[in-house]
Amino acid sequence: MSAEIELFYWPTPNGWKISIALEEMKLPYKVRYINIGAGDQFAPDFLKIAPNNRMPAIIDPEGPEGRAVSIFESGAILQYLARKTGKFYGVGEEAHIAVDQWLMWQMGGVGPMAGQAHHFLKYAPSLTPPQDLPYAKDRYRNEVARLYGVLDRQLADNAYVAGDFYSIADMAIWPWASLWEGQEQTLEYKPHLARWLQEIGARKAVQQGRALGADRRADVSTDKNAQKILFGKRG
């Protein structure tokens, strides 16, 4: 049996990407919870692994040439795990290109834009003083809608995001897209996205990864101390 991968994790969409991948790949792992609402991400020991003070991160004791390796950034972790296992990356360079471009689309588009939508639609109005900003709310709500339109069109001709095979690109996008209601989106005119969301969400490994630490997830909109930690200024 392989040595357990250490997963530095909190139950958020970015965290779910890696817990889902580890479940799908059937890799043994142990969880190190990084409570971002309590400031665990700023602990010196964690910063040695993830200098951008963001989870998830992993330590694989059986990395390249048998040496331990630590990795931060969810996209980089997914690529590493896919290479390590030879799974969920497709076969051949064309498949790898397809997966990579949609993975980067998530990292540069869906994640940041949906994250900002969550912030301005749900969290900013609950700050002290409240920051209820119609322009920001419209800006990010509309951009997320545009991105989901792109995704729906891609899925019209493909079973999965990168083609006819399930991949780490699906694992990266689904955690964010599954929260479409909180982003004030509609699936009424996006039948292919709705189909894909349902099919991916029905996978046992996705359900297990999504459920990891669910009981620890709190509502930041009502936690003033967590708001200061997550949204306060830091150099």
LINDAQUI-V164486 format. One record per residue. N is the residue number from 1. PHI is phi in radians with two decimals (999 if undefined). PSI is psi in whole degrees, -180 to 180 (none if undefined). NEAR is the number of other ideal C-beta (glycine too) atoms within 8 Angstrom. Layout:
BEGIN
N/PHI/PSI/NEAR ; N/PHI/PSI/NEAR
END
This chain:
BEGIN
1/999/136/2 ; 2/-1.18/155/6 ; 3/-1.16/150/6 ; 4/-1.25/136/8 ; 5/-1.37/137/13 ; 6/-1.52/123/11 ; 7/-1.91/116/13 ; 8/-1.62/115/13 ; 9/-2.58/149/15 ; 10/-2.49/147/12 ; 11/-1.28/79/10 ; 12/-2.24/170/9 ; 13/-0.95/-41/11 ; 14/-1.19/-37/12 ; 15/-1.15/-40/14 ; 16/-1.07/-33/13 ; 17/-0.90/-46/15 ; 18/-1.44/-38/17 ; 19/-1.13/-37/14 ; 20/-1.13/-46/16 ; 21/-1.07/-43/16 ; 22/-1.11/-38/13 ; 23/-1.21/-44/12 ; 24/-1.10/-39/13 ; 25/-1.48/-6/10 ; 26/1.01/40/4 ; 27/-1.60/137/9 ; 28/-1.23/138/8 ; 29/-2.66/158/10 ; 30/-2.18/146/8 ; 31/-1.73/132/8 ; 32/-1.97/105/8 ; 33/-1.26/129/9 ; 34/-1.97/96/11 ; 35/-1.29/98/9 ; 36/-1.22/-24/13 ; 37/-1.31/-18/11 ; 38/-1.78/-4/7 ; 39/1.58/15/9 ; 40/-1.05/-26/10 ; 41/-1.20/-11/11 ; 42/-1.78/3/8 ; 43/-1.15/137/8 ; 44/-0.94/-40/5 ; 45/-1.12/-38/6 ; 46/-1.25/-36/15 ; 47/-1.14/-24/10 ; 48/-1.17/-28/7 ; 49/-1.61/-42/10 ; 50/-2.25/84/12 ; 51/-1.12/-16/6 ; 52/-1.54/12/6 ; 53/0.79/46/8 ; 54/-2.30/139/8 ; 55/-1.71/162/14 ; 56/-1.48/165/14 ; 57/-2.59/162/12 ; 58/-2.39/157/13 ; 59/-2.14/121/12 ; 60/-1.83/112/13 ; 61/-1.19/-14/9 ; 62/-2.08/63/7 ; 63/-1.46/-158/9 ; 64/-0.95/133/5 ; 65/0.99/28/4 ; 66/1.38/5/5 ; 67/-1.69/148/6 ; 68/-1.11/144/8 ; 69/-2.45/141/8 ; 70/-1.94/144/10 ; 71/-2.43/133/11 ; 72/-2.05/171/12 ; 73/1.34/118/8 ; 74/-1.05/-38/11 ; 75/-1.12/-42/11 ; 76/-1.14/-37/9 ; 77/-1.13/-45/16 ; 78/-1.07/-44/15 ; 79/-1.08/-42/12 ; 80/-1.09/-48/10 ; 81/-1.13/-37/14 ; 82/-1.14/-41/15 ; 83/-1.17/-40/8 ; 84/-1.09/-42/7 ; 85/-1.64/-19/9 ; 86/1.25/25/6 ; 87/-2.14/150/7 ; 88/1.09/31/11 ; 89/-2.19/1/12 ; 90/1.35/179/12 ; 91/-2.06/122/3 ; 92/1.66/164/6 ; 93/-1.15/-37/5 ; 94/-1.08/-41/7 ; 95/-1.13/-41/13 ; 96/-1.08/-40/10 ; 97/-1.09/-44/8 ; 98/-1.06/-45/12 ; 99/-1.12/-47/15 ; 100/-1.07/-42/9 ; 101/-1.18/-37/8 ; 102/-1.33/-30/14 ; 103/-1.14/-44/14 ; 104/-1.17/-33/9 ; 105/-1.05/-41/11 ; 106/-1.18/-46/14 ; 107/-1.12/-38/10 ; 108/-1.65/-15/7 ; 109/-2.13/-76/9 ; 110/-1.00/-47/13 ; 111/-1.06/-57/12 ; 112/-1.09/-43/8 ; 113/-1.23/-44/12 ; 114/-1.16/-36/16 ; 115/-1.09/-42/9 ; 116/-1.18/-36/10 ; 117/-1.06/-46/15 ; 118/-1.00/-44/12 ; 119/-1.08/-52/11 ; 120/-1.38/-26/14 ; 121/-1.45/-35/13 ; 122/-1.97/-47/10 ; 123/-1.55/-45/12 ; 124/-1.01/-41/13 ; 125/-1.12/-18/9 ; 126/-1.69/2/9 ; 127/-1.27/168/10 ; 128/-2.02/112/5 ; 129/-1.28/162/4 ; 130/-1.06/143/8 ; 131/-2.11/76/8 ; 132/-1.66/97/7 ; 133/-2.00/100/8 ; 134/-0.98/-41/6 ; 135/-1.07/-47/6 ; 136/-1.11/-41/10 ; 137/-1.08/-46/12 ; 138/-1.15/-42/8 ; 139/-1.00/-50/9 ; 140/-1.42/-32/15 ; 141/-1.06/-44/13 ; 142/-1.20/-38/8 ; 143/-1.20/-38/10 ; 144/-1.12/-40/14 ; 145/-1.06/-42/9 ; 146/-1.07/-46/8 ; 147/-1.11/-41/12 ; 148/-1.20/-26/13 ; 149/-1.15/-42/9 ; 150/-1.02/-46/9 ; 151/-1.13/-42/15 ; 152/-1.08/-41/13 ; 153/-1.16/-38/8 ; 154/-1.12/-39/10 ; 155/-1.38/-10/14 ; 156/-1.13/-32/7 ; 157/-1.97/4/4 ; 158/-2.44/139/10 ; 159/-1.14/-36/6 ; 160/-2.25/175/13 ; 161/-1.10/-42/12 ; 162/-1.66/4/13 ; 163/2.50/-138/9 ; 164/-1.65/12/5 ; 165/-2.26/144/9 ; 166/-1.30/135/6 ; 167/-2.53/178/14 ; 168/-1.11/-20/14 ; 169/-1.15/-42/14 ; 170/-1.09/-42/13 ; 171/-1.12/-30/15 ; 172/-1.38/-39/15 ; 173/-1.44/-39/14 ; 174/-0.99/-44/13 ; 175/-1.00/-37/14 ; 176/-1.35/-46/12 ; 177/-1.16/-28/13 ; 178/-1.15/-16/10 ; 179/-1.73/28/11 ; 180/-1.00/-33/11 ; 181/-1.15/-41/6 ; 182/-1.19/-19/8 ; 183/-1.60/7/12 ; 184/1.01/49/7 ; 185/-1.87/169/10 ; 186/-2.27/147/6 ; 187/-1.83/9/10 ; 188/-0.99/-40/4 ; 189/-1.93/23/6 ; 190/-2.28/66/12 ; 191/-1.14/-31/8 ; 192/-1.29/-38/10 ; 193/-1.12/-42/13 ; 194/-1.07/-43/9 ; 195/-1.06/-47/9 ; 196/-1.12/-44/13 ; 197/-1.00/-43/13 ; 198/-1.17/-44/8 ; 199/-1.16/-44/8 ; 200/-1.17/-42/11 ; 201/-1.14/-18/11 ; 202/-1.48/-10/7 ; 203/-1.21/135/9 ; 204/-1.05/-44/6 ; 205/-1.14/-35/9 ; 206/-1.15/-43/15 ; 207/-1.12/-40/10 ; 208/-1.19/-44/11 ; 209/-1.14/-39/15 ; 210/-1.17/-31/13 ; 211/-1.43/-13/6 ; 212/-1.06/120/12 ; 213/1.22/18/11 ; 214/-1.03/-31/8 ; 215/-1.24/-13/4 ; 216/-1.60/-11/9 ; 217/-1.25/130/7 ; 218/-2.12/165/7 ; 219/-1.58/103/5 ; 220/-1.14/-24/10 ; 221/-1.14/-16/7 ; 222/-2.01/1/6 ; 223/-1.89/97/10 ; 224/-1.15/-36/7 ; 225/-1.16/-43/7 ; 226/-1.11/-37/12 ; 227/-1.07/-42/14 ; 228/-1.10/-40/8 ; 229/-1.24/-44/11 ; 230/-1.39/-34/9 ; 231/-2.00/2/8 ; 232/-1.37/171/7 ; 233/-1.46/137/3 ; 234/-2.48/140/4 ; 235/-1.39/none/2
END
